[in-house]
Amino acid sequence: FPPAVFPLSCVVQNYAWGKVGLESEVAKLVASGDPLVQVQPDQPYAELWMGTHPRGDALIRDNRIPQKTLGQWIADNPACLGAKVKDAFQGHLPFLFKVLSVNTALSVQAHPNKELAAKLHAQFPEHYPDANHKPEMAIALTCFEGLCGFRPVEEIVSFLQNVPELRALIGEVAAEQLERSGSDDPRGVSAALRVCFTRLMKSEKKFFVDQLNMLVKRISQEAAEGKDTSGSNGDLLLRLHSQYPGDIGCFTIYFLNLVRLEAGEAMFLGANEPHAYLHGDCVEIMACSDNTVRAGLTPKFIDVLTLCEMLNYTPAPSSSKIFPAAQSQLDPYVYLYDPPVPDFAIMRIEIPASIKLYLISAMDSASILLVIQGTAVGTSTAAASEMSLHRGSVLFISANESISLHLSSPDGMLLFRACCLL
């Protein structure tokens, strides 16, 4: 039998927003995973892609396997996906697993649902490269910050009253409509919110740049005088403006929740949820798609009309955006993040130092295993030989195969395992 468990060498994306050199978790993982890699101290290391996406198909590190990449191998051995996954996703790995190291903000964006994705792809294939939806989930590796979902209305109203520059962009009629909308009428609230956000995002470039400059000047002066600028979300505004001067995205901080995740905490981003990652390192998993509708904090193509039309305008507190992990009933070292979509799930596996032998159990889905910390030797009846596992190692595990880990690190292990639970 050909090996069905094997190590991967994964593709790095050097996007400009990434952390630079060895500040980046991506760079540190890649350097530990492969001693031949030279990390360039002035190069951004933004994303590590673990999967079969055509823009970053993982290389197989096992010279007994004739196929060069994971995508080719799965195409030739589709049963490795597991029977249910293979049928449900037409013989393709349904998820893309990543590590992100974010230094400066990513664009304000949302991902379409399947219906909208198909429509956008048909109309504008150059901007929307496929017809799939792209729900995604991020799990913090270090303290991680992002904007996610609309704030509770009372928070937005408070900013409308404290930030005259924001009110000027939205206009008095729309601002008052939101102020008057009552919590007993959620559809009225969403409609008012849609009007306010759309007016902001569609404001005339010269007008919003003037207002933004006035706001930045005012907050800078207040901060210099030692005043509290939190009523205008001052710290975050100045930070984003320094990264993207003159960008309309700076104003979205008055509409979207600021979510802070500690290591191990997660946020799930369903279709049409507005979001922007701001800073930190995370593992991320998503449906295999590149469809992103952007509207600010970016030099890329922006599609304000589509974004404002598609968004989910349901206000909710930032605490509601933190997605809980459930400790496994079968294995106390496994924490499962299982979002409300069929395409993917993630297990966080924390093996304490006292455990010297641990079984990565078989499941009816192909999975990708990433080592964040710790060392072990892995053996599997489905692997060609024993595998040395350490920080940065990435393994592909075919459905219904298990691995025995013989741990050798004094402080246990931390692993993430991406899979599909149908």
Solvent accessible surface area in square Angstrom, and as a share of the most:
residue,aa,sasa,rsa
1,F,252,1.05
2,P,79,0.50
3,P,15,0.09
4,A,18,0.14
5,V,1,0.01
6,F,0,0.00
7,P,39,0.24
8,L,5,0.02
9,S,35,0.23
10,C,25,0.15
11,V,47,0.27
12,V,36,0.21
13,Q,25,0.11
14,N,64,0.33
15,Y,62,0.23
16,A,99,0.77
17,W,31,0.11
18,G,1,0.01
19,K,27,0.12
20,V,58,0.33
21,G,1,0.01
22,L,111,0.55
23,E,131,0.59
24,S,0,0.00
25,E,15,0.07
26,V,0,0.00
27,A,0,0.00
28,K,75,0.32
29,L,1,0.00
30,V,24,0.14
31,A,30,0.24
32,S,44,0.29
33,G,10,0.09
34,D,32,0.17
35,P,113,0.71
36,L,157,0.78
37,V,49,0.28
38,Q,144,0.64
39,V,29,0.17
40,Q,87,0.39
41,P,109,0.68
42,D,119,0.62
43,Q,66,0.30
44,P,27,0.17
45,Y,16,0.06
46,A,0,0.00
47,E,10,0.05
48,L,6,0.03
49,W,3,0.01
50,M,0,0.00
51,G,0,0.00
52,T,27,0.16
53,H,14,0.06
54,P,123,0.78
55,R,136,0.50
56,G,3,0.03
57,D,34,0.18
58,A,0,0.00
59,L,92,0.46
60,I,20,0.10
61,R,105,0.38
62,D,16,0.08
63,N,148,0.76
64,R,139,0.51
65,I,7,0.04
66,P,109,0.69
67,Q,34,0.15
68,K,141,0.60
69,T,21,0.12
70,L,0,0.00
71,G,19,0.19
72,Q,91,0.40
73,W,8,0.03
74,I,5,0.02
75,A,73,0.57
76,D,91,0.47
77,N,42,0.22
78,P,47,0.30
79,A,80,0.62
80,C,12,0.07
81,L,0,0.00
82,G,1,0.01
83,A,71,0.55
84,K,118,0.50
85,V,2,0.01
86,K,74,0.31
87,D,103,0.53
88,A,51,0.39
89,F,33,0.14
90,Q,139,0.62
91,G,17,0.17
92,H,126,0.56
93,L,6,0.03
94,P,7,0.05
95,F,1,0.00
96,L,1,0.01
97,F,0,0.00
98,K,13,0.06
99,V,0,0.00
100,L,2,0.01
101,S,0,0.00
102,V,0,0.00
103,N,61,0.32
104,T,37,0.22
105,A,0,0.00
106,L,20,0.10
107,S,8,0.05
108,V,0,0.00
109,Q,20,0.09
110,A,0,0.00
111,H,2,0.01
112,P,0,0.00
113,N,53,0.27
114,K,108,0.46
115,E,143,0.64
116,L,35,0.17
117,A,0,0.00
118,A,48,0.37
119,K,119,0.50
120,L,5,0.03
121,H,59,0.27
122,A,83,0.64
123,Q,105,0.47
124,F,87,0.36
125,P,70,0.44
126,E,128,0.57
127,H,66,0.29
128,Y,2,0.01
129,P,69,0.43
130,D,38,0.20
131,A,53,0.41
132,N,41,0.21
133,H,23,0.10
134,K,16,0.07
135,P,2,0.01
136,E,5,0.02
137,M,0,0.00
138,A,0,0.00
139,I,0,0.00
140,A,1,0.01
141,L,25,0.12
142,T,54,0.31
143,C,73,0.44
144,F,0,0.00
145,E,19,0.09
146,G,0,0.00
147,L,0,0.00
148,C,0,0.00
149,G,0,0.00
150,F,0,0.00
151,R,23,0.09
152,P,19,0.12
153,V,23,0.13
154,E,124,0.56
155,E,64,0.29
156,I,0,0.00
157,V,25,0.14
158,S,46,0.30
159,F,20,0.08
160,L,1,0.00
161,Q,117,0.52
162,N,72,0.37
163,V,0,0.00
164,P,81,0.51
165,E,8,0.04
166,L,0,0.00
167,R,47,0.17
168,A,46,0.36
169,L,6,0.03
170,I,0,0.00
171,G,16,0.16
172,E,92,0.41
173,V,125,0.72
174,A,4,0.03
175,A,0,0.00
176,E,68,0.30
177,Q,67,0.30
178,L,0,0.00
179,E,54,0.24
180,R,177,0.64
181,S,28,0.18
182,G,31,0.30
183,S,115,0.74
184,D,130,0.68
185,D,73,0.38
186,P,92,0.58
187,R,209,0.76
188,G,25,0.24
189,V,10,0.06
190,S,31,0.20
191,A,47,0.36
192,A,1,0.01
193,L,0,0.00
194,R,91,0.33
195,V,57,0.33
196,C,0,0.00
197,F,0,0.00
198,T,29,0.17
199,R,125,0.46
200,L,0,0.00
201,M,8,0.04
202,K,110,0.46
203,S,20,0.13
204,E,130,0.58
205,K,129,0.55
206,K,148,0.63
207,F,86,0.36
208,F,16,0.07
209,V,35,0.20
210,D,60,0.31
211,Q,19,0.09
212,L,0,0.00
213,N,74,0.38
214,M,104,0.46
215,L,0,0.00
216,V,23,0.13
217,K,132,0.56
218,R,60,0.22
219,I,0,0.00
220,S,48,0.31
221,Q,98,0.44
222,E,39,0.17
223,A,49,0.38
224,A,92,0.71
225,E,115,0.51
226,G,68,0.66
227,K,118,0.50
228,D,119,0.62
229,T,12,0.07
230,S,76,0.49
231,G,36,0.34
232,S,7,0.04
233,N,23,0.12
234,G,1,0.01
235,D,118,0.61
236,L,9,0.05
237,L,0,0.00
238,L,51,0.25
239,R,86,0.31
240,L,1,0.00
241,H,31,0.14
242,S,86,0.56
243,Q,50,0.22
244,Y,41,0.15
245,P,93,0.59
246,G,16,0.15
247,D,23,0.12
248,I,11,0.05
249,G,0,0.00
250,C,0,0.00
251,F,0,0.00
252,T,0,0.00
253,I,0,0.00
254,Y,0,0.00
255,F,0,0.00
256,L,0,0.00
257,N,3,0.01
258,L,40,0.20
259,V,3,0.01
260,R,142,0.52
261,L,0,0.00
262,E,106,0.48
263,A,69,0.53
264,G,16,0.15
265,E,62,0.28
266,A,0,0.00
267,M,0,0.00
268,F,32,0.13
269,L,0,0.00
270,G,20,0.19
271,A,39,0.30
272,N,27,0.14
273,E,19,0.09
274,P,0,0.00
275,H,4,0.02
276,A,1,0.00
277,Y,6,0.02
278,L,1,0.01
279,H,71,0.32
280,G,1,0.01
281,D,4,0.02
282,C,0,0.00
283,V,0,0.00
284,E,5,0.02
285,I,0,0.00
286,M,2,0.01
287,A,0,0.00
288,C,35,0.21
289,S,2,0.01
290,D,33,0.17
291,N,0,0.00
292,T,12,0.07
293,V,0,0.00
294,R,51,0.19
295,A,0,0.00
296,G,2,0.02
297,L,1,0.01
298,T,21,0.12
299,P,130,0.82
300,K,105,0.45
301,F,94,0.39
302,I,75,0.38
303,D,20,0.10
304,V,27,0.15
305,L,112,0.56
306,T,24,0.14
307,L,0,0.00
308,C,3,0.02
309,E,117,0.52
310,M,19,0.08
311,L,7,0.03
312,N,60,0.31
313,Y,10,0.04
314,T,79,0.46
315,P,37,0.23
316,A,23,0.18
317,P,69,0.43
318,S,39,0.25
319,S,81,0.52
320,S,68,0.44
321,K,27,0.11
322,I,59,0.30
323,F,42,0.17
324,P,100,0.63
325,A,37,0.29
326,A,61,0.47
327,Q,92,0.41
328,S,32,0.20
329,Q,178,0.79
330,L,173,0.86
331,D,32,0.16
332,P,78,0.49
333,Y,60,0.23
334,V,15,0.09
335,Y,57,0.22
336,L,44,0.22
337,Y,1,0.00
338,D,72,0.37
339,P,6,0.04
340,P,108,0.68
341,V,29,0.17
342,P,73,0.46
343,D,3,0.02
344,F,2,0.01
345,A,0,0.00
346,I,0,0.00
347,M,29,0.13
348,R,34,0.12
349,I,3,0.02
350,E,73,0.33
351,I,4,0.02
352,P,52,0.33
353,A,38,0.30
354,S,96,0.62
355,I,43,0.22
356,K,116,0.49
357,L,113,0.56
358,Y,19,0.07
359,L,99,0.49
360,I,1,0.01
361,S,63,0.41
362,A,53,0.41
363,M,29,0.13
364,D,68,0.35
365,S,2,0.01
366,A,1,0.01
367,S,0,0.00
368,I,0,0.00
369,L,1,0.00
370,L,0,0.00
371,V,1,0.01
372,I,11,0.06
373,Q,80,0.35
374,G,14,0.13
375,T,53,0.31
376,A,3,0.03
377,V,55,0.32
378,G,0,0.00
379,T,47,0.27
380,S,20,0.13
381,T,145,0.84
382,A,14,0.11
383,A,16,0.12
384,A,44,0.34
385,S,59,0.38
386,E,116,0.52
387,M,18,0.08
388,S,78,0.50
389,L,3,0.02
390,H,58,0.26
391,R,69,0.25
392,G,11,0.10
393,S,14,0.09
394,V,7,0.04
395,L,2,0.01
396,F,0,0.00
397,I,0,0.00
398,S,5,0.03
399,A,9,0.07
400,N,95,0.48
401,E,45,0.20
402,S,38,0.24
403,I,1,0.00
404,S,34,0.22
405,L,0,0.00
406,H,81,0.36
407,L,12,0.06
408,S,79,0.51
409,S,8,0.05
410,P,120,0.75
411,D,98,0.51
412,G,1,0.01
413,M,5,0.02
414,L,35,0.17
415,L,0,0.00
416,F,2,0.01
417,R,5,0.02
418,A,0,0.00
419,C,0,0.00
420,C,3,0.02
421,L,66,0.33
422,L,86,0.43
